[in-house]
Amino acid sequence: RTWRRHAAIANGVAAGLESLGLRLVAAPADRSNTVTAAWVPVGIEWGPFNAAMRAAGLVIAGGQGKWTGKILRFGHMGEVGIDEMAEALAIMGRSLPDFGHAADGDTAARAAREVYDAATTTTR
């Protein structure tokens, strides 16, 4: 059950990031159920973008080593749920337009929830 929940959250986060116009780093077959990485949009400098998201209450990981400034990472393991991920996507979506990237945070949050709900809803 836990593995299914992690997979559902991962797929929801992927859908939300893609709805924001971000490209995911890993191909679908290679994606993790515990972390999702996306490319920082072209023209956006990671430091100021990350600072704006932190000011709005979102703490998100950037890339490390050769990936520094190029990718961002959403961790979604343990007790992290779809509500936290949807809120994170909404904050990111509200921050992106300030950096010249058209995005809608509410649409991203909704996309994540829809994918998650579809994966976790059982029929009898």
C-alpha positions as CSV (number, residue, x, y, z in Angstrom):
1,R,0.0,0.0,0.0
2,T,2.8,2.4,0.8
3,W,4.6,1.8,-2.5
4,R,1.3,2.4,-4.4
5,R,0.8,5.7,-2.5
6,H,4.4,6.8,-3.2
7,A,3.9,5.9,-6.9
8,A,0.6,7.8,-7.0
9,I,2.2,10.9,-5.5
10,A,5.2,10.7,-7.8
11,N,2.9,10.5,-10.8
12,G,0.8,13.4,-9.5
13,V,3.9,15.6,-9.0
14,A,5.1,14.7,-12.5
15,A,1.7,15.8,-13.9
16,G,1.8,19.0,-11.9
17,L,5.3,19.9,-13.0
18,E,4.5,19.2,-16.6
19,S,1.3,21.3,-16.4
20,L,3.6,24.2,-15.3
21,G,5.6,23.7,-18.5
22,L,8.6,22.1,-16.9
23,R,10.4,19.2,-18.5
24,L,11.2,16.2,-16.3
25,V,14.7,15.0,-16.1
26,A,14.1,11.3,-16.2
27,A,12.2,9.4,-18.9
28,P,8.9,7.9,-17.7
29,A,10.4,4.4,-17.3
30,D,13.3,5.7,-15.2
31,R,11.4,7.9,-12.8
32,S,11.6,7.4,-9.0
33,N,8.7,7.1,-6.6
34,T,10.5,9.1,-4.0
35,V,11.9,12.2,-5.8
36,T,11.0,13.9,-9.0
37,A,13.5,16.2,-10.8
38,A,12.7,18.8,-13.4
39,W,14.9,21.2,-15.5
40,V,14.9,24.8,-14.3
41,P,13.2,26.6,-17.2
42,V,15.5,28.3,-19.6
43,G,16.2,31.9,-18.6
44,I,15.5,31.4,-14.9
45,E,18.3,31.7,-12.5
46,W,17.9,29.1,-9.7
47,G,19.1,31.2,-6.8
48,P,16.6,34.1,-7.1
49,F,13.8,31.7,-8.1
50,N,14.5,29.4,-5.1
51,A,14.7,32.5,-2.8
52,A,11.2,33.6,-4.0
53,M,9.7,30.2,-3.4
54,R,11.3,30.1,0.1
55,A,9.8,33.5,0.8
56,A,6.4,32.0,-0.1
57,G,6.9,29.1,2.2
58,L,8.3,26.4,-0.2
59,V,11.5,24.7,0.5
60,I,12.7,22.7,-2.5
61,A,16.0,21.1,-3.4
62,G,18.1,22.2,-6.3
63,G,20.6,20.1,-8.1
64,Q,24.0,19.1,-6.8
65,G,27.4,19.0,-8.4
66,K,27.2,19.4,-12.2
67,W,23.4,19.7,-11.8
68,T,23.6,22.8,-9.6
69,G,21.4,25.6,-11.0
70,K,20.0,23.3,-13.7
71,I,17.4,21.1,-12.0
72,L,15.0,21.2,-9.0
73,R,13.9,18.3,-7.0
74,F,10.6,17.4,-5.2
75,G,11.0,14.9,-2.5
76,H,7.9,12.9,-1.8
77,M,8.6,10.0,0.5
78,G,7.7,9.1,4.1
79,E,4.8,11.0,5.5
80,V,4.6,13.6,2.7
81,G,1.2,13.5,1.1
82,I,-0.6,14.8,-1.9
83,D,-1.8,17.9,0.0
84,E,1.7,19.1,0.6
85,M,2.8,18.3,-2.9
86,A,-0.3,20.1,-4.4
87,E,0.5,23.2,-2.3
88,A,4.2,23.1,-3.3
89,L,3.1,23.0,-7.0
90,A,0.7,25.9,-6.4
91,I,3.4,28.0,-4.8
92,M,5.8,27.2,-7.6
93,G,3.1,28.1,-10.2
94,R,2.6,31.4,-8.5
95,S,6.3,32.1,-8.5
96,L,7.2,31.2,-12.1
97,P,5.4,34.2,-13.8
98,D,7.6,36.6,-11.7
99,F,10.5,35.1,-13.6
100,G,8.9,35.3,-17.1
101,H,7.6,31.7,-17.3
102,A,3.8,31.5,-17.8
103,A,2.3,29.1,-15.3
104,D,-0.8,28.5,-13.3
105,G,-0.3,27.1,-9.8
106,D,-3.9,26.1,-9.3
107,T,-3.9,24.1,-12.5
108,A,-0.7,22.3,-11.4
109,A,-2.2,21.5,-8.0
110,R,-5.4,20.2,-9.7
111,A,-3.4,18.1,-12.1
112,A,-1.5,16.5,-9.3
113,R,-4.6,15.7,-7.3
114,E,-6.4,14.3,-10.3
115,V,-3.6,11.9,-11.1
116,Y,-3.2,10.9,-7.5
117,D,-7.0,10.4,-7.0
118,A,-7.3,8.3,-10.1
119,A,-4.5,6.0,-8.9
120,T,-5.8,5.7,-5.3
121,T,-9.5,5.5,-5.9
122,T,-10.7,1.9,-5.7
123,T,-13.9,0.6,-7.1
124,R,-15.8,-2.4,-5.7
